[in-house]
Amino acid sequence: MVSDTYGRPIKSLRVQVNTTCNFKCFFCHMEGTGVHSESLTPDEIEKIIETAHKWGVNKIKFTGGEPTLRPDIVEIVRRTRKHITGNISMTTNGIMLSMLAGQLKEAGLDRINISFHSIDRSEFQFITGTDSMEKVRDGIRAAKNAGLFPIKLNFVVLKGINVDQIPRMIDFAAEEEVILQLIEYETTKDMINSEDFLKYHVDLKPIEDDIRKRSLSIEYNELHRRPKYLVVSGDRTAEVEFVKPMWNHEFCSNCTRMRVTSTGLLKTCLMRDDDYTNMVSGIREKKGDDYLDGLFLKSVKSREPYWKKEDAVEERAPSVREEK
């Protein structure tokens, strides 16, 4: 296993397989890339994963866009399983899971994250630009039937839209026996005063404090040291995980993930756009393994935390501080 100069080991790779999507979520960060029609072949994806695995990466997450829109996504998962003995997962909007969940499981997918940002039909339609909430709920059931466990529901918390739905989402998660992942709406340092961020960003700390007080237990996800709470809901329990990246140096200091864009570039951080290393050109030019290894190691050594300790409070936008 290889570590960056901040002592963070690289254990996982987040692979963007496309940038097309059948949702239109206004807050989508598209993995820090633009929208285009370019994508890697299954051969190229496999080679990048094979290279990363050689240096200790043994967890893969497929993202998009919407990865299930690729007609060869099952093949990509199957090829990945040839190299990865650890966890293979996917983030999806869930619409295609009714058709694909079983095939993905058979190919080697272990678990899944499903975007489910509202439990109310009207707000779901506002967020995604589609009237497809029931299709996503069908996808959740299909994932359960296929054995894609654990299932996480990605819920980006938005001021004035869905923040009041959190209690119902906890009940829903308990009922469906899935994990609710409450995600902070994030942006880059130069956009913290943007209209959208100021309008929709919610500080998750008060919400987490309330859940902590009534939780049965707390654990921490190794990645980003994300807190996970077990909460009572009726005669059941729900697991609630918090993803709080903004101004959070602990989140960044526990990041063990690299990224691959759909154009074949290694990317060290979601929020940076000056950190690309072109892996796919070496593959297409039929460079040797030593060359690809060198590119991977170069990218690893260029990693640095986006949020550092000195950013903790001082960098927050005045309007955000005043709201508190």
C-alpha positions in Angstrom: 0.0 0.0 0.0 1.3 3.5 -0.9 0.6 6.7 1.1 0.7 10.4 0.1 3.1 12.9 1.8 0.5 13.5 4.5 0.6 9.9 5.6 -2.8 9.0 4.1 -2.8 5.4 2.6 -4.6 5.0 -0.8 -7.2 2.2 -0.3 -10.0 3.0 -2.7 -10.7 4.3 -6.2 -13.8 6.2 -7.3 -14.3 5.5 -11.0 -16.5 7.8 -13.1 -17.7 5.7 -16.0 -19.7 8.5 -17.7 -21.1 12.0 -17.3 -24.6 11.4 -18.7 -27.6 11.1 -16.4 -31.4 10.8 -16.6 -31.7 13.0 -13.5 -31.1 16.7 -13.4 -30.2 17.4 -9.8 -29.3 21.1 -9.6 -26.6 20.5 -6.9 -24.8 17.6 -8.7 -21.0 18.0 -8.6 -20.5 15.5 -11.4 -17.4 14.2 -9.6 -15.7 17.6 -10.2 -15.8 17.2 -14.0 -17.8 18.7 -16.8 -20.6 17.0 -18.9 -19.4 15.4 -22.1 -19.8 12.3 -24.2 -16.3 10.9 -23.7 -15.8 7.7 -21.7 -13.3 4.9 -21.2 -13.6 1.5 -22.7 -13.9 -1.5 -20.4 -10.3 -2.5 -21.3 -9.1 0.9 -20.2 -11.0 0.9 -17.0 -9.7 -2.5 -16.1 -6.1 -1.5 -16.8 -6.4 1.5 -14.5 -7.9 -0.6 -11.8 -5.3 -3.3 -12.2 -2.6 -0.7 -11.8 -4.1 0.8 -8.7 -4.6 -2.6 -7.2 -0.9 -3.3 -7.6 -0.3 -0.4 -5.1 -2.8 -1.4 -2.5 -6.2 -0.2 -3.8 -8.7 -2.9 -3.0 -12.0 -1.0 -3.0 -13.8 0.4 -6.1 -16.8 2.6 -6.4 -18.4 3.3 -9.8 -20.0 6.6 -10.3 -21.2 8.9 -13.1 -23.3 10.6 -14.3 -25.5 7.6 -14.0 -23.4 4.4 -14.4 -26.3 2.1 -15.2 -26.8 4.0 -18.5 -23.7 2.3 -19.8 -24.8 -0.8 -21.7 -21.6 -2.5 -20.7 -21.7 -1.7 -16.9 -22.2 -5.3 -16.0 -19.1 -6.3 -18.0 -17.1 -3.5 -16.3 -18.1 -4.8 -12.9 -17.2 -8.4 -13.9 -13.8 -7.3 -15.2 -13.1 -5.4 -12.0 -13.9 -8.5 -9.8 -11.0 -10.2 -11.6 -8.6 -7.9 -9.7 -10.4 -6.7 -6.6 -10.9 -9.0 -3.7 -12.4 -6.2 -1.5 -15.6 -4.2 -1.8 -17.0 -3.1 -5.2 -19.9 -0.7 -5.0 -21.8 1.8 -7.1 -23.6 5.1 -6.7 -26.8 5.2 -8.8 -30.1 7.0 -9.0 -31.7 3.5 -8.9 -34.0 3.8 -11.9 -32.4 0.9 -13.8 -32.0 -1.4 -10.8 -35.2 -3.2 -11.3 -33.6 -4.6 -14.5 -29.9 -4.7 -13.5 -29.6 -5.4 -9.8 -29.4 -9.2 -10.1 -27.0 -9.0 -13.0 -24.7 -6.6 -11.2 -24.7 -8.8 -8.1 -23.8 -11.8 -10.2 -21.0 -9.9 -11.9 -19.4 -9.1 -8.5 -21.0 -5.9 -7.2 -21.2 -6.0 -3.4 -23.3 -3.1 -2.4 -24.9 0.1 -3.6 -25.6 3.8 -2.9 -28.9 5.1 -4.2 -29.6 8.8 -4.5 -32.9 9.5 -2.7 -33.0 13.1 -1.8 -36.7 13.5 -0.9 -39.5 11.3 0.4 -42.1 13.7 -1.0 -43.0 13.4 -4.6 -43.2 17.1 -5.4 -39.8 17.9 -3.8 -38.3 14.8 -5.4 -39.5 16.1 -8.8 -38.1 19.6 -8.1 -34.7 18.2 -7.1 -34.3 15.6 -9.9 -36.3 17.1 -12.7 -38.2 13.8 -13.0 -41.3 12.2 -11.6 -39.7 8.9 -10.8 -39.7 8.5 -7.1 -41.7 5.2 -7.3 -39.2 3.8 -9.8 -36.4 4.6 -7.4 -38.3 2.9 -4.6 -38.7 -0.1 -6.8 -34.9 0.0 -7.4 -34.3 -0.1 -3.6 -36.5 -3.2 -3.4 -34.7 -4.8 -6.3 -31.3 -4.1 -4.7 -32.5 -5.8 -1.5 -33.8 -8.8 -3.4 -30.5 -9.1 -5.2 -28.5 -9.0 -2.0 -26.6 -5.8 -2.6 -26.0 -5.0 1.1 -25.6 -2.7 2.7 -27.7 -0.3 0.8 -27.1 3.4 1.5 -29.6 6.1 0.6 -27.7 9.3 -0.3 -29.7 12.3 1.0 -28.2 15.7 0.3 -29.7 18.0 3.0 -31.1 21.2 1.4 -32.4 24.2 3.3 -36.1 25.0 2.4 -36.5 21.8 0.5 -35.9 18.6 2.4 -34.3 19.3 5.7 -37.7 18.8 7.5 -38.0 15.4 6.0 -35.1 13.9 8.0 -37.3 12.3 10.7 -39.5 10.6 8.0 -36.3 9.5 6.1 -35.1 7.9 9.3 -38.4 6.0 9.7 -38.2 5.0 6.0 -34.6 3.7 6.4 -35.6 1.7 9.4 -38.6 0.2 7.6 -36.5 -0.7 4.5 -33.5 -1.8 6.5 -31.1 0.5 4.7 -28.6 3.1 5.8 -29.5 6.8 5.6 -26.6 8.9 4.6 -27.1 12.6 5.4 -24.8 14.6 3.1 -23.8 18.2 3.5 -24.3 20.3 0.4 -20.7 21.2 -0.5 -18.9 23.6 -2.8 -15.4 24.9 -3.4 -13.7 27.6 -1.4 -14.2 30.2 -4.1 -18.0 29.5 -4.2 -19.0 29.7 -0.5 -20.6 33.1 -1.2 -22.5 31.9 -4.3 -26.2 32.3 -4.4 -27.0 28.6 -4.5 -24.7 27.7 -1.6 -26.0 30.4 0.7 -29.6 29.5 -0.3 -29.4 25.8 0.2 -26.5 24.9 2.5 -27.4 23.5 5.9 -25.0 23.1 8.8 -25.4 19.5 9.8 -23.9 19.9 13.3 -27.2 20.7 15.1 -28.9 17.8 13.3 -26.1 15.5 14.3 -26.1 16.7 17.9 -29.8 15.9 18.2 -29.4 12.4 16.7 -26.4 11.8 18.9 -28.4 12.5 22.1 -31.0 9.8 21.2 -28.7 7.3 19.5 -28.1 3.8 20.9 -24.5 3.7 19.7 -21.9 5.5 17.5 -19.3 4.1 15.2 -17.0 5.7 12.7 -16.5 4.9 9.0 -12.8 4.6 8.3 -13.2 6.8 5.2 -13.3 10.4 6.3 -14.0 9.3 9.9 -17.7 9.7 9.2 -19.9 9.2 12.3 -22.6 6.6 12.2 -25.4 6.5 14.7 -27.9 3.7 15.5 -31.3 5.4 16.1 -34.6 4.0 17.4 -37.5 4.3 15.0 -40.7 2.8 16.4 -40.0 -0.9 17.1 -37.0 -0.8 14.7 -33.6 0.9 14.4 -32.0 2.9 11.6 -28.4 3.6 10.9 -27.7 7.2 10.1 -24.3 8.2 8.7 -23.1 11.9 8.3 -21.0 13.1 5.5 -19.8 16.6 6.5 -16.9 17.8 4.2 -17.2 21.6 4.4 -14.4 23.2 6.5 -13.8 19.8 7.9 -10.0 19.1 8.2 -10.7 15.7 10.0 -12.8 14.6 6.9 -9.9 15.4 4.6 -7.1 14.1 6.8 -8.9 10.7 6.8 -9.4 10.6 3.0 -8.0 7.4 1.6 -9.6 7.7 -1.9 -8.3 8.6 -5.4 -10.6 9.3 -8.4 -10.6 8.5 -12.1 -12.6 10.7 -14.5 -14.6 9.4 -17.4 -11.8 10.7 -19.7 -9.1 8.6 -18.0 -7.5 11.2 -15.7 -6.5 10.5 -12.2 -7.9 13.1 -9.8 -6.7 13.4 -6.2 -9.6 15.4 -4.8 -13.2 16.2 -5.8 -12.8 19.9 -5.1 -9.5 20.5 -7.0 -9.2 21.1 -10.7 -5.4 21.4 -10.9 -4.5 17.9 -10.0 -5.1 15.8 -13.1 -2.7 13.0 -14.2 -3.4 11.5 -17.7 -3.5 7.7 -17.2 -5.4 6.8 -20.4 -2.9 8.3 -22.8 -0.2 5.9 -21.5 -2.6 3.0 -22.0 -3.6 4.1 -25.5 0.1 4.6 -26.4 0.8 1.1 -25.1 3.3 2.3 -22.6 4.6 -0.4 -20.2 3.4 -1.2 -16.7 6.4 0.7 -15.2 5.2 3.9 -17.0 1.7 3.5 -15.7 3.0 2.7 -12.2 5.0 5.9 -12.3 1.9 8.0 -13.2 -0.1 6.5 -10.4 2.6 7.1 -7.8 3.1 10.6 -9.1 -0.6 11.4 -8.6 -0.6 9.8 -5.1 2.3 12.0 -4.0 0.6 15.1 -5.3 -2.3 14.7 -2.9 -3.0 17.2 -0.2 -6.0 17.8 2.1 -8.4 20.3 0.6 -9.6 21.5 4.0 -6.8 22.0 6.6 -7.0 22.8 10.3 -6.6 26.5 9.7 -9.7 26.5 7.6 -11.9 25.1 10.4 -14.1 28.2 11.1 -12.2 31.2 9.8 -12.9 30.4 6.2 -16.7 30.2 6.5 -18.7 32.8 4.7 -19.9 35.7 6.9 -23.5 35.0 6.0 -23.2 31.4 7.1 -21.6 32.4 10.4 -24.3 35.0 11.1 -27.0 32.4 10.6 -25.7 30.6 13.6 
